């Protein structure tokens, strides 16, 4: 009989931006790029846009930002290609939902640690989560090339980099190939948002995420998109309902900070096979029974 003695996992998503959640309360799991890529592979792994390791900040194997309390749970986020990322708005909602469901924190407001700094989250009924995303910092203008078209883009920093393009019908553009951008300005890559303003309350967005490709949603991207639209309207603060392929979120931006509100779902729970965890490149993935 198969022995499932490898790490425990959960699977979750925020507006269909999906993640593998790995609880690591003792700070023992080593997230190699190979393991992350294998976990996120949709044919030979569990599938996901990224991996969220749940580790106490005090046991983190790198210095945490100074504003993160040592007693907070830290979201060690990795992109699907194995690269380390600073922040993920949909991921932190799933992370917060997991903390509440696992009994590690109480529902309501609490702080989550990220590489972009401390983030205050609030978990409400039906898994709806609000995240204080910090200030959306506008860096200036650049350009991108999407589907053969050159577009002006606004650089917005949410702890991770974004280039926001305000355009027309976003569904007509091909995002199967990575858009072009200036690698000297973004040596670690950049998230690229295509944004179509619909009216004074709603915008539509598609996104190409660095290290992943086109995804169904991007939390920090929805905040960057809202900041760009509000700025284009000549305003310093405002809110928008953001329609992404995976659902709907609500964003509010001010000069001081921003908030992102949307759903977070946990859909599966199991345990990885120990042999696979030891050699993810050479062993077929097996998991214990899914119970959600």
Secondary structure, DSSP 4 states (H G I P E B T S, - for coil): -----S-EEEEEEETTEEEEEEE-TTS-----HHHHHHHH-TTTSS--SEEEEEEEGGG-SSPPPTTS-TTSEEEEEEETTS-B-S--HHHHHHHHHHHHHTTSS-SEEEEEEETTEEEEEEE-GGGEEEEE----EEEEEEEEEETTEEEEEEEEESSSEEEEEE-S-GGGS--SSPPB--TTT-TT--EEEEEEE-SSSEEEEEEEETTTEEES--HHHHHHHHHHHHHHTT-S-EEEEEEETTEEEEEEE-SS-EEEEEE-EEEEEEEB-HHHHH-TTTS---B-----
